Structures are given as structure tokens and as C-alpha cells.
Amino acid sequence: MEDAVFSLPEGKMMSFFGLVPEGHPLDVPNGVLGVIFYVYTFIRHFLGTKTRRTTVLFDGVANMIIASLAMGSSLFLGRKLWVIKELCVVCLSTHVINST
């Protein structure tokens, strides 16, 4: 059941939205993008607030854009699960966590 969800074209959103061509090294599964997002969040939380000098990466505007993209992708993928009437427990729990 979940294998079908992970094999959908939306499973690699970088190529699905045309940001990179299919098969490109940056055409990674959504799980990799999620790991990158959570590592960014972790680093921003522990290092971004400790320094007086704010870098562009940890700027409030950049953080808002990155977090909005993560939430938007969760809403997009959650809607896709609803449309295909597929229950993916891993996906659903990830979307709930991203929405809070």
C-alpha cells in the first residue's frame, strides 16, 4: 500500500515541479528533502540563536520561506493522499507533524 504512494511522480517533488530534470542528482525523494529541512531546523535552533551575527541562512525571512515551503508541500502531498484515497501512516504522521 505505502509502496504505491512512494512510487508516485509526486514522490520526487523537485522533478515533479520541473525544478530539476528527472534523473538529475538533485532529483531526490521527498524523504531526503524532509531530512534536509529537519537538519536545517535543528541547526537553526541550536546555532542560529546563539550568535549575534545573523547569516542569510538563519534570517527570519529565509526561515519563513523555508518553513512555508515545507508546510505547503505537506498540504499538497496530504491532498494527493486524500484524492487517491490512500492511507499511508508514515505520510500522514509526517504531514500532521509538519502542520503543527
C-alpha positions as semicolon CSV with decimal commas, in nm:
position;residue;x (nm);y (nm);z (nm)
1;M;0,000;0,000;0,000
2;E;0,266;0,254;0,101
3;D;0,493;0,140;-0,182
4;A;0,236;0,276;-0,427
5;V;0,246;0,616;-0,256
6;F;0,625;0,638;-0,266
7;S;0,635;0,547;-0,636
8;L;0,401;0,830;-0,740
9;P;0,552;1,110;-0,952
10;E;0,493;1,345;-0,657
11;G;0,738;1,130;-0,457
12;K;1,018;1,338;-0,609
13;M;0,882;1,692;-0,596
14;M;1,193;1,861;-0,739
15;S;1,139;1,696;-1,078
16;F;0,759;1,689;-1,044
17;F;0,751;2,070;-1,035
18;G;1,021;2,098;-1,303
19;L;1,290;2,245;-1,079
20;V;1,537;1,977;-1,194
21;P;1,514;1,722;-1,476
22;E;1,424;1,361;-1,394
23;G;1,730;1,157;-1,305
24;H;1,931;1,464;-1,201
25;P;2,143;1,418;-0,885
26;L;1,919;1,673;-0,710
27;D;1,608;1,474;-0,806
28;V;1,590;1,315;-0,463
29;P;1,293;1,154;-0,287
30;N;1,081;1,375;-0,062
31;G;1,220;1,196;0,243
32;V;1,565;1,337;0,168
33;L;1,419;1,686;0,139
34;G;1,249;1,631;0,475
35;V;1,575;1,526;0,638
36;I;1,745;1,837;0,498
37;F;1,461;2,053;0,636
38;Y;1,479;1,900;0,984
39;V;1,861;1,927;0,993
40;Y;1,824;2,294;0,895
41;T;1,565;2,342;1,171
42;F;1,789;2,170;1,425
43;I;2,094;2,378;1,329
44;R;1,892;2,699;1,326
45;H;1,751;2,628;1,669
46;F;2,082;2,546;1,836
47;L;2,324;2,767;1,645
48;G;2,115;3,045;1,494
49;T;2,005;3,192;1,827
50;K;2,347;3,164;1,993
51;T;2,531;3,400;1,763
52;R;2,488;3,776;1,745
53;R;2,570;3,780;1,375
54;T;2,276;3,654;1,172
55;T;2,359;3,483;0,845
56;V;2,130;3,487;0,544
57;L;2,050;3,119;0,602
58;F;1,920;3,188;0,951
59;D;1,749;3,517;0,866
60;G;1,386;3,535;0,979
61;V;1,264;3,592;0,622
62;A;1,461;3,295;0,486
63;N;1,333;3,078;0,769
64;M;0,974;3,184;0,698
65;I;1,014;3,097;0,329
66;I;1,170;2,757;0,402
67;A;0,906;2,671;0,665
68;S;0,624;2,785;0,433
69;L;0,759;2,566;0,153
70;A;0,771;2,269;0,391
71;M;0,415;2,329;0,510
72;G;0,292;2,387;0,156
73;S;0,447;2,062;0,038
74;S;0,282;1,877;0,326
75;L;-0,056;2,024;0,233
76;F;-0,002;1,939;-0,135
77;L;0,101;1,580;-0,062
78;G;-0,172;1,536;0,201
79;R;-0,430;1,645;-0,054
80;K;-0,286;1,398;-0,303
81;L;-0,329;1,118;-0,049
82;W;-0,689;1,229;0,001
83;V;-0,756;1,234;-0,375
84;I;-0,619;0,884;-0,436
85;K;-0,785;0,762;-0,114
86;E;-0,464;0,603;0,013
87;L;-0,383;0,566;0,382
88;C;-0,008;0,593;0,434
89;V;0,058;0,604;0,808
90;V;0,414;0,732;0,767
91;C;0,300;1,006;0,528
92;L;0,001;1,105;0,739
93;S;0,202;1,134;1,060
94;T;0,468;1,341;0,882
95;H;0,205;1,579;0,743
96;V;0,048;1,619;1,089
97;I;0,388;1,694;1,245
98;N;0,472;1,948;0,971
99;S;0,137;2,121;1,015
100;T;0,182;2,185;1,386
